[in-house]
Amino acid sequence: MNLNDIIQAFKINREQLEEACKIDNSDFKFSFNKALDILNRFREFKSAFLDKTSLVVTNGNPYITIILCMQAISQNISLCINVQDTMFTLNSAIVKIFSLNNKAPQIRNYMTPREFINYNADDIIVIDDKTKFFYLKEELKIKVRYVSLLNIELYTDSEELSSLTDTINDYCNQECIGLDIHKNKSIDDFINDTNKYDGGNIALILTKEKVNQMDVNDKLNDKNVYFNCNPFAKIEIDVALKNILK
C-alpha cells in the first residue's frame, strides 16, 4: 500500500470520515483537504526501516493520527494509538483506512494503569499532554518519552491584540492544539522562558514592534516560528515530517 493508494482510499472514504466527525459530536472542524495536504507532505518523508513496536498516547487530534499512521507504515513500525476518549469514531475511521497495510496501526480508546504497565512496546510516547506524561513516568514508573507536536507558544506585546489572542485561544481549544500565552514581557524574555522550560514546538509572535526575525528564529530552539500571520491553515502540514517514532 503506497502513498497514492492511501490518498485514493481517503478520497473513497471521504463521506465516512465526515460522518464519523458528526457522530463524535465534537467542536473539532475536520478539514478533508487538510488531511490530503498532510498525506501529500509525506512525499518528502525520509523513512527508515525500524521494525519496532510503539504505543503513542495523544490528545485525540485526528491530524496527529494521520501523521502517526503515515510515519509508522513508512518505517515498518507496529503502532498502537491511545486517543484518550477523544473523537474515537473519527480516529478509528482514519486508522481503518490504513488497515490494508501488513502492519496495520491499532487504536485504543481507553487504557487502565495496569494495561499501560503491562503493555509490551519497544517505545511508549506521549504527544502534547504533559499531565499524562508525568503520570505515566512518575506515578506508574513507566519508561516513556514526551514529544511536542502541536503546542503553540503565543507571544504578544500589545493590548490591542487581546481580542485576537482570545480568538486564537478559542480556536486552539476547539482544534485540540496546545496553547501557552505570553504577555507583558520582552521578546528576549519570551525566548529565554520558552527555551528554558522546554515549551511548545511552535512559536506564534504577534507584535507591532520591529524585530529581527532571523535572529528570533535562530534563538528559538528547534521551533517552527510564525510572525504576524495566521498559521492555522498549515501548522499541521508543517509539523507532519517531524519524526516522532524514530
C-alpha positions in Angstrom: 0.0 0.0 0.0 1.8 3.1 -1.2 1.1 6.8 -0.6 -1.1 7.1 -3.8 -3.2 4.1 -2.6 -3.7 5.7 0.8 -4.7 9.1 -0.7 -7.1 7.3 -3.0 -8.6 5.4 0.0 -9.1 8.6 1.8 -10.9 10.1 -1.2 -13.2 7.0 -1.4 -13.9 7.2 2.3 -14.5 11.0 2.5 -18.2 10.7 3.4 -17.5 8.1 6.1 -14.8 10.4 7.6 -17.1 13.4 7.6 -20.0 11.3 9.1 -17.7 9.9 11.8 -16.8 13.5 12.8 -20.6 14.2 13.2 -21.1 11.1 15.3 -18.3 12.2 17.7 -20.4 15.4 18.2 -17.2 17.4 18.8 -16.5 21.1 18.2 -13.5 19.9 16.1 -13.7 21.0 12.5 -12.2 18.3 10.4 -10.9 19.5 7.0 -10.7 16.8 4.4 -8.4 18.9 2.2 -6.0 19.5 5.1 -5.9 15.7 5.6 -4.9 15.3 2.0 -2.3 18.0 2.3 -0.7 16.2 5.2 -0.7 12.9 3.3 1.0 14.6 0.3 3.6 16.1 2.6 4.9 12.5 3.1 6.3 12.5 -0.5 9.2 14.2 1.2 9.4 12.0 4.3 12.8 10.4 4.9 11.9 7.0 6.2 14.0 4.3 7.9 13.4 0.6 8.5 12.9 0.5 12.3 10.9 -2.7 12.8 9.7 -2.0 16.3 6.5 -1.7 18.4 5.3 1.7 19.6 2.5 2.8 21.8 1.6 6.5 21.4 -0.7 8.5 23.6 -2.3 11.5 22.0 -5.0 14.1 22.9 -7.1 12.7 20.1 -6.3 15.2 17.4 -7.2 13.4 14.1 -4.4 15.0 12.1 -1.9 13.6 14.6 -3.4 10.2 14.0 -2.8 10.6 10.2 0.8 11.7 10.8 1.4 8.8 13.2 -0.1 6.2 10.8 2.0 7.5 7.9 5.2 7.6 9.9 4.5 4.0 11.2 3.9 2.4 7.8 6.8 4.3 6.3 9.2 2.8 8.8 7.7 -0.6 9.4 6.6 0.1 12.9 3.8 -1.7 14.7 1.8 1.2 16.1 -1.0 1.4 18.7 -2.5 4.9 19.3 -4.4 5.7 22.5 -6.6 8.7 21.9 -7.9 9.0 25.5 -11.6 9.0 24.8 -11.4 11.8 22.3 -13.1 11.7 18.8 -12.8 7.9 18.8 -15.2 7.4 15.9 -13.3 9.7 13.6 -9.9 8.5 14.7 -11.0 4.9 14.2 -12.2 5.6 10.7 -8.8 7.1 9.9 -6.9 4.2 11.3 -9.2 1.8 9.4 -8.1 3.3 6.1 -4.5 2.2 6.8 -5.7 -1.4 7.6 -4.7 -2.7 4.2 -1.1 -2.4 5.2 0.7 -5.5 6.5 1.5 -3.7 9.8 -1.9 -2.0 10.2 -2.0 0.5 13.1 -4.3 -0.2 16.0 -6.3 2.2 18.1 -7.3 2.2 21.7 -10.0 4.4 23.3 -9.0 3.9 27.0 -6.3 2.1 28.8 -6.2 1.3 32.5 -3.0 1.8 34.6 -2.4 -2.0 34.6 -2.7 -2.1 30.8 -0.1 0.6 30.5 2.3 -1.1 32.9 1.9 -4.5 31.1 1.9 -3.2 27.5 4.7 -4.8 25.5 6.2 -2.0 23.4 9.7 -1.0 22.5 8.8 2.7 22.8 6.0 4.5 24.6 5.4 8.1 23.6 3.1 10.8 24.9 2.3 13.7 22.4 1.2 17.1 23.6 -0.1 16.0 27.0 2.4 16.7 29.8 0.0 15.8 32.5 -0.4 12.2 31.1 3.4 12.1 30.5 4.2 12.8 34.1 1.5 10.4 35.3 3.0 7.5 33.4 6.5 8.4 34.2 6.2 9.4 37.9 3.1 7.6 39.1 3.3 4.4 37.1 7.1 4.4 36.8 6.9 3.6 33.1 9.8 4.4 30.7 8.1 7.0 28.4 9.2 9.9 26.4 7.4 13.2 25.6 7.0 14.8 22.2 5.6 18.3 21.5 3.9 18.4 18.1 1.0 20.8 18.1 1.8 23.1 21.0 2.0 26.8 20.4 3.8 29.4 22.4 1.9 32.7 21.6 3.7 36.0 22.2 2.1 39.3 22.1 3.2 42.7 23.3 0.1 44.8 22.5 -3.2 45.1 24.4 -4.7 46.0 21.0 -4.2 42.4 20.0 -6.0 41.0 23.1 -9.2 40.2 21.2 -7.2 38.3 18.5 -5.5 36.4 21.3 -8.8 35.3 22.7 -10.0 34.2 19.3 -6.8 32.1 18.9 -7.3 30.6 22.3 -10.9 29.5 21.4 -9.8 28.1 18.1 -7.0 26.0 19.7 -9.3 24.6 22.4 -11.7 23.6 19.6 -9.0 22.0 17.4 -7.0 20.1 20.1 -4.0 22.4 19.8 -2.0 23.3 22.9 -1.5 27.0 23.6 0.5 29.0 26.2 0.0 32.8 26.0 2.9 35.2 26.9 2.1 38.8 27.5 3.7 41.8 29.1 7.3 40.7 28.6 10.1 41.5 26.2 10.8 39.3 23.2 14.1 38.3 24.8 12.4 37.2 28.0 9.9 35.2 25.9 12.7 33.4 24.0 14.5 32.6 27.3 11.4 31.4 29.0 10.2 29.1 26.2 13.7 27.6 25.7 14.3 27.2 29.5 11.1 25.4 30.2 11.0 23.3 27.1 7.9 25.0 25.7 5.9 24.1 22.7 7.5 23.4 19.3 5.6 26.2 17.6 6.0 30.0 18.3 3.5 32.5 17.1 4.7 36.1 17.5 2.2 38.9 17.2 3.9 42.3 17.6 3.7 45.8 16.3 7.4 46.3 17.2 10.2 45.7 14.7 12.0 42.5 15.5 14.9 40.8 13.8 13.1 37.7 12.5 16.2 35.8 11.6 17.7 36.4 15.0 14.5 35.2 16.8 14.4 32.1 14.5 17.9 31.3 15.4 17.4 31.7 19.2 14.2 29.7 19.5 15.4 26.2 19.8 14.0 23.9 17.1 10.7 25.7 16.8 8.5 26.5 13.8 8.2 30.3 14.1 5.4 32.4 12.6 5.4 36.3 12.7 2.2 38.4 12.5 0.2 35.9 10.4 -2.5 33.3 10.7 -0.7 29.9 10.6 -3.7 27.7 11.3 -4.2 26.6 7.7 -0.8 24.9 7.6 0.7 24.2 11.0 -0.3 20.5 10.9 1.2 20.2 7.5 4.4 22.0 8.6 5.0 19.6 11.5 4.0 16.4 9.7 7.5 15.3 8.9 8.9 15.7 12.4 9.9 12.1 13.1 8.0 11.1 16.2 8.6 7.4 16.1 12.4 7.3 15.4 
